[in-house]
Amino acid sequence: MAYFDSNGVQIYFEEYSKGEPVVLVHGFASRADHNWGAMNWFTTLAAHYRVVALDCRGHGKSGKPHDSAAYGGETMGEDVIRLMDHLGIKRTLIMGYSMGGRIVTGLLMLHPKRLRAAVLGGIGATTATAPSFNRKPIVDALLAENISTVKEQRAREFRQFAEATGNDLKALAAVMASNREDFNAEHIAAQKIRVPVMIVIGTKDLLVGNPKLLHDSIPGSKLVMLEGHDHLSAPSDKHYKEAVLEFFKSAPA
């Protein structure tokens, strides 16, 4: 458990066991020990791999700028690459969930040579012509004086989750308001991703777009649907863990 400086922001990370590395990138308003530790991922993966999990900037024990510019573009992905550099990891297995899945998708396009194989959990895709995801109600909900004033259901759920995980609401609002591109299926397909990819999502996850569209946009990718699970319950599923262990084991050296 330690910190390193990522271009002026202190990033907290945890490390377990030895062997080939696996880097874990958590979801929005979560943190490493919540997304992975509480769901038994550290124990599951550390039996086979060197496990490295960071708290993304704005989350957990990492630095929490309140300026949305601190989270723009692919900044959060570059934190992952800097962490790998800090630890001397040249190439890694990687898994991201939800926001973490979006971060890893960016790495697949910008830093493919640093990745052996990638799991994209709790993420789908939309078409280029689909309406953009409107983040403003969520930003407003995170900045509201009291949750009782938040009427929009999805925004209220984000606020409830953020409060439950004990994060800094203003920092999370800055993350949500940042200038980050929403990757559509056409853009992803045009990158011709060659890194082995597995997409894992609950059959009742209605939050993140179409997983089959994402699957079709990444040649040779594998799609695992977790029956009966929604966005919050999927990470705890034992079949998710079994699928990841099998997928990582089959990854080329």
VENZI-V398872 format. One record per backbone hydrogen bond with DSSP energy under -0.5 kcal/mol. NH is the residue of the N-H (numbers start at 0). CO is the residue of the C=O. E is the energy in kcal/mol with one decimal. If there is no record, write none. Layout:
BEGIN
NH|CO|E / NH|CO|E
END
This chain:
BEGIN
1|12|-2.4 / 3|10|-1.6 / 5|3|-0.6 / 5|8|-2.9 / 6|4|-0.7 / 8|5|-1.1 / 10|3|-2.9 / 11|9|-0.5 / 12|1|-2.7 / 13|52|-2.8 / 15|50|-2.5 / 21|49|-2.6 / 22|92|-2.5 / 23|51|-2.6 / 24|94|-2.6 / 25|53|-0.6 / 29|26|-1.7 / 34|30|-3.0 / 35|31|-2.4 / 36|31|-1.5 / 37|32|-2.3 / 39|36|-1.7 / 40|35|-2.7 / 41|35|-0.7 / 43|39|-1.7 / 44|40|-2.9 / 45|41|-2.6 / 46|42|-0.8 / 47|44|-2.1 / 48|44|-2.5 / 49|19|-2.3 / 50|15|-2.8 / 50|48|-0.7 / 51|21|-2.9 / 52|13|-2.5 / 53|23|-1.3 / 54|11|-2.7 / 55|53|-0.7 / 57|62|-3.2 / 58|55|-2.0 / 61|58|-2.0 / 62|9|-3.6 / 67|65|-0.5 / 69|66|-2.0 / 70|67|-1.9 / 71|68|-0.9 / 72|178|-2.9 / 74|71|-2.0 / 77|73|-2.2 / 78|74|-1.5 / 79|75|-0.9 / 80|76|-1.8 / 81|77|-2.7 / 82|78|-2.1 / 83|79|-2.3 / 84|80|-2.4 / 85|81|-2.8 / 86|82|-1.9 / 87|84|-1.1 / 88|83|-3.1 / 89|87|-0.8 / 91|113|-2.3 / 92|20|-1.9 / 93|116|-1.9 / 94|22|-2.5 / 95|118|-2.3 / 96|24|-2.1 / 97|120|-2.9 / 99|96|-2.5 / 100|97|-0.6 / 101|97|-1.9 / 102|98|-2.3 / 103|99|-2.4 / 104|100|-2.1 / 105|101|-1.8 / 106|102|-1.7 / 107|103|-2.3 / 108|104|-1.1 / 109|105|-2.3 / 110|106|-2.9 / 113|110|-1.8 / 114|111|-1.5 / 115|91|-3.0 / 116|91|-0.7 / 117|195|-2.6 / 118|93|-2.3 / 119|117|-0.5 / 119|197|-2.9 / 120|95|-3.2 / 120|118|-0.7 / 121|199|-2.6 / 123|207|-1.3 / 124|209|-1.1 / 129|126|-1.2 / 134|132|-0.9 / 137|134|-0.7 / 138|134|-2.3 / 139|135|-3.0 / 140|136|-2.0 / 141|137|-2.4 / 142|138|-1.6 / 143|139|-0.9 / 148|145|-1.9 / 149|146|-1.8 / 150|148|-0.7 / 155|151|-2.4 / 156|152|-2.2 / 157|153|-2.1 / 158|154|-2.2 / 159|155|-2.5 / 160|156|-2.4 / 161|157|-2.5 / 162|158|-2.3 / 163|159|-2.2 / 164|160|-1.8 / 165|162|-1.0 / 166|161|-1.7 / 168|166|-0.7 / 171|167|-2.3 / 172|168|-2.2 / 173|169|-1.8 / 174|170|-2.1 / 175|171|-2.6 / 176|172|-2.0 / 177|173|-0.6 / 177|174|-1.0 / 179|177|-1.7 / 182|180|-0.8 / 184|125|-2.9 / 187|183|-2.3 / 188|184|-2.7 / 189|185|-1.9 / 190|186|-0.8 / 190|187|-1.0 / 191|188|-1.3 / 195|115|-0.7 / 197|117|-2.3 / 198|221|-3.3 / 199|119|-2.2 / 200|223|-2.1 / 202|225|-2.4 / 203|228|-2.7 / 204|201|-1.6 / 205|203|-0.9 / 209|124|-2.7 / 210|208|-0.7 / 213|209|-1.5 / 214|210|-2.6 / 215|211|-2.3 / 216|212|-1.0 / 217|213|-0.6 / 217|214|-1.0 / 218|216|-0.6 / 220|217|-2.0 / 221|196|-2.3 / 223|198|-3.2 / 224|222|-0.5 / 225|200|-2.6 / 225|223|-0.5 / 226|224|-0.8 / 228|225|-1.7 / 233|229|-1.8 / 235|232|-1.3 / 236|233|-2.1 / 240|236|-1.4 / 241|237|-2.4 / 242|238|-2.4 / 243|239|-2.2 / 244|240|-2.5 / 245|241|-2.1 / 246|242|-2.4 / 247|243|-3.0 / 248|244|-2.0 / 249|245|-1.3 / 250|247|-1.1
END
